Amino acid sequence: MTKDIKNKFAGKFIVLDGGDGCGKSTQAGLVSRWLNENGVQTATFRDPGDTVIGEKIRAILLDTAHESMADNTELLLYMAARAQLWKEKIAPALQEGKCVIMDRWVSSTCAYQGCAGNFGIEKVITIADDTLERTWPDITIILEANLKTAAKRMDRDLDRMEQKGDTYHNKVRQGFSELAEKYEKVKKIDASKTIEQVFANVKTTLENSI
């Protein structure tokens, strides 16, 4: 089994996505540990961030002082951070045969700015195709949790995106659902269960989809 997993996941690009508070970071860490234990070298990154430029962009995007930021400005900043992350970190890791595990990617912009922000999911994808080396990973797993469950998990000061309100975040969930319905490599998982139960479903989905 270890050899099979190593052969299957080496050099793959995996994204864990979903609304705020769904457990992406936790599950990304568990996936990385599981793969490492089976001999797969991994690299885990967050989007936006993990480069000097990306972290500065992240700070601008999430700063509550920037309440007036337009949705198309958000979109372009997210794409810029991704382009830098791809060049500096993701592409080299994939070339080394590592399995790259991302906390968010283009699917987030489709759901947030594309659907909730009314920019249009297809327009987001067009911009991603034109500006990024790779729009879609080998698999995107959407972790779906209702707003009440997500709120309980975010026991801290909320950033600018998290403060956008229930109407906005319900549309975000709608956007993620649309992606899962439209694209075969986008899978949706119930993230309202325990960490262990969610991870078991994540692992099964990865094994069946890669």
C-alpha positions in Angstrom: 0.0 0.0 0.0 2.8 2.4 0.9 4.5 1.9 -2.5 1.1 2.3 -4.3 0.4 5.6 -2.5 3.9 6.9 -3.2 3.6 6.2 -6.9 0.1 7.6 -7.0 0.7 10.9 -5.2 4.2 11.9 -6.2 4.2 15.1 -8.2 0.4 15.7 -7.7 -1.3 19.0 -7.0 -4.0 18.8 -4.4 -6.2 21.7 -3.2 -8.4 21.8 0.0 -10.9 24.6 -0.2 -14.2 25.8 1.2 -15.7 28.6 3.2 -14.1 30.3 6.2 -14.0 28.0 9.3 -14.5 24.7 7.3 -11.2 23.2 8.5 -9.0 23.4 5.4 -5.7 24.0 7.3 -6.4 21.2 9.7 -7.1 18.7 6.9 -4.2 19.9 4.8 -1.9 19.1 7.7 -3.4 15.7 8.2 -3.1 14.9 4.5 0.5 15.9 4.5 1.3 13.8 7.5 -0.5 10.8 6.0 1.4 11.1 2.7 4.7 11.6 4.5 4.1 8.4 6.5 3.6 6.6 3.2 6.9 7.8 1.7 5.5 10.8 -0.3 7.4 14.0 0.0 5.0 16.9 0.4 5.0 20.7 0.3 2.1 22.6 1.8 1.3 26.2 1.0 -1.5 28.7 1.8 -3.1 30.9 -0.7 -2.5 33.8 -0.6 0.9 33.8 1.1 4.1 31.9 1.6 6.2 34.3 -0.4 7.4 37.7 0.6 5.2 39.3 -2.0 2.3 37.0 -1.3 2.3 37.7 2.4 2.2 41.5 1.7 -0.8 41.0 -0.6 -2.5 38.8 2.0 -2.1 41.6 4.6 -3.7 44.1 2.2 -6.6 41.7 1.3 -7.5 40.8 4.9 -7.0 44.1 6.6 -10.3 45.3 8.0 -9.3 48.9 7.2 -9.7 48.2 3.5 -13.5 47.8 3.7 -14.1 49.6 0.4 -12.0 47.3 -1.7 -13.8 46.3 -4.9 -14.4 42.6 -5.8 -12.4 42.9 -9.0 -9.5 44.4 -7.0 -9.6 41.4 -4.7 -9.6 39.1 -7.6 -6.6 40.6 -9.2 -4.6 40.7 -6.0 -5.4 37.0 -5.3 -4.2 36.1 -8.8 -1.0 38.1 -8.4 -0.2 36.3 -5.2 -0.9 32.9 -6.9 1.4 33.8 -9.8 4.2 34.6 -7.4 3.6 31.5 -5.3 3.6 29.3 -8.4 6.9 30.7 -9.6 8.7 30.6 -6.3 7.3 27.5 -4.5 4.7 25.4 -6.3 6.4 24.8 -9.7 9.8 23.9 -8.1 8.1 21.5 -5.6 6.2 19.7 -8.4 9.4 19.4 -10.5 11.1 17.7 -7.5 8.3 15.2 -7.5 6.7 16.4 -4.3 3.0 16.3 -3.7 1.8 19.9 -3.3 -1.1 20.5 -0.9 -2.7 23.8 -1.1 -5.0 25.6 1.4 -7.2 27.4 -1.2 -6.6 28.1 -4.9 -8.6 29.4 -7.9 -11.7 27.7 -6.7 -11.8 30.2 -3.8 -11.9 33.1 -6.2 -14.6 31.5 -8.2 -16.8 31.1 -5.1 -15.9 34.4 -3.4 -15.4 37.0 -6.0 -17.0 35.1 -8.9 -20.3 34.0 -7.2 -20.6 36.0 -4.0 -19.1 39.1 -5.5 -21.1 38.7 -8.7 -18.0 39.0 -10.9 -18.9 35.7 -12.6 -17.3 32.3 -12.2 -16.5 31.9 -15.9 -14.8 35.3 -16.0 -12.7 34.3 -13.0 -11.6 31.1 -14.8 -10.8 33.1 -18.0 -8.5 35.4 -16.0 -6.9 32.5 -14.2 -6.2 30.8 -17.5 -4.6 33.9 -18.9 -2.5 34.7 -15.9 -1.5 31.5 -14.2 0.6 28.6 -15.3 -2.0 26.2 -14.0 -5.7 26.9 -13.2 -6.8 23.5 -12.0 -5.1 21.0 -9.7 -5.3 17.2 -10.0 -8.1 17.3 -7.4 -9.9 20.0 -5.5 -11.7 19.0 -2.3 -14.4 21.4 -1.1 -15.1 21.1 2.7 -18.6 22.2 3.3 -19.8 23.4 6.7 -22.8 25.4 7.5 -22.3 29.0 8.7 -23.2 28.1 12.4 -20.6 25.4 12.5 -18.0 27.5 10.8 -18.6 30.4 13.2 -18.0 28.2 16.2 -14.6 27.3 14.8 -13.5 30.9 14.3 -13.2 31.9 17.9 -11.0 34.9 17.2 -11.1 38.4 15.6 -12.4 38.1 12.0 -10.5 39.4 9.0 -12.0 41.6 6.3 -13.2 38.7 4.2 -14.7 36.8 7.1 -16.6 39.9 8.2 -18.7 40.1 5.0 -21.8 38.7 6.6 -24.1 35.6 6.2 -25.7 36.6 2.9 -22.3 36.9 1.3 -21.0 33.7 2.8 -24.1 31.7 1.8 -23.4 32.8 -1.8 -19.8 31.6 -1.3 -21.2 28.2 -0.4 -23.4 28.3 -3.4 -20.4 29.1 -5.6 -18.4 26.1 -4.3 -21.4 23.8 -4.9 -21.7 25.0 -8.5 -18.0 24.1 -9.1 -18.5 20.6 -7.6 -21.5 20.1 -9.9 -19.7 21.3 -13.0 -16.2 19.9 -12.7 -15.4 16.2 -12.2 -12.2 17.0 -10.4 -13.9 19.1 -7.8 -15.3 17.0 -5.0 -17.5 18.2 -2.0 -17.3 16.7 1.5 -19.4 17.3 4.6 -17.0 19.1 6.9 -19.5 19.4 9.8 -18.4 16.0 11.3 -15.4 15.4 13.6 -11.9 16.1 12.4 -11.3 12.3 12.2 -14.5 11.6 10.3 -13.8 14.4 7.8 -10.2 13.2 7.3 -11.4 9.7 6.7 -13.6 11.0 3.9 -10.9 13.2 2.5 -8.5 10.3 2.4 -11.0 8.1 0.6 -11.8 10.8 -1.9 -8.1 11.3 -2.6 -7.4 7.6 -3.1 -10.4 7.3 -5.4 -9.8 10.5 -7.4 -6.0 10.7 -8.0 
